[in-house]
Amino acid sequence: VTPNTITPKPQSNLGRVFTSFESPNFRYIWVHFLFNFVAMDMLMMTQGWLVWESTHSVFLVGAVAGLRGVGQFSFGALGGVLADRYNRRIILTVSQVVRASSCFWLGLLIVSNHVEVWHMLVFSGIQGVVMGALLPASETLVYDIVGPTRIINAAAIKHGAYSISRIPSALLFGAIVSS
């Protein structure tokens, strides 16, 4: 070993699990994903609950959830093309603004007691289309941040954030429903 040679420290197996967190930008986006997943779960649970409370129709609860999936599936390929060709941060920003705006308008309809089932169906379709753009852009942005050597690790940690988020979102939803 010469004086100019740096010997890397061997990492434990546990240390290798979190290598993507060495990137400050990945840490920031991971926290964003964590909160975003909580919000997404809360939105889906609350929307289903609202449809159930106003209609007592299992079919309509399923239709609202299904429209989100149809929108996401039908727009997913185009969302992937957009993520490959355009600035991912802009796609994510626009997607989040559209999601927030539609939530705001739906919230106004709910608070003013003017919400109808068709509003929920349209809202669900919009949310699905937006997710079709948001998901490919977020996956490729993670790749941009961590690079090819850490993408599998980063994807696993990102999806871990989704699993972790299920706990507080279920607790929050339960608290809201019970109040």
Protein Blocks (a to p, Z undefined) as FASTA:
>chain_A
ZZklccdddddfklmmmmmmmpmklmmmmmmmmmmmmmmmmmmmmmmmmmmmmnopaklm
mmmmmmmmmmmmmmmmmmmmmmmmmcfklmmmmmmmmmmmmmmmmmmmmmnopacfklmm
mmmmmmmmmmmmmmmmmmmmmmmmnommlmmmmmmmmmmmmmmmmmmmmmmmmmmmmZZ
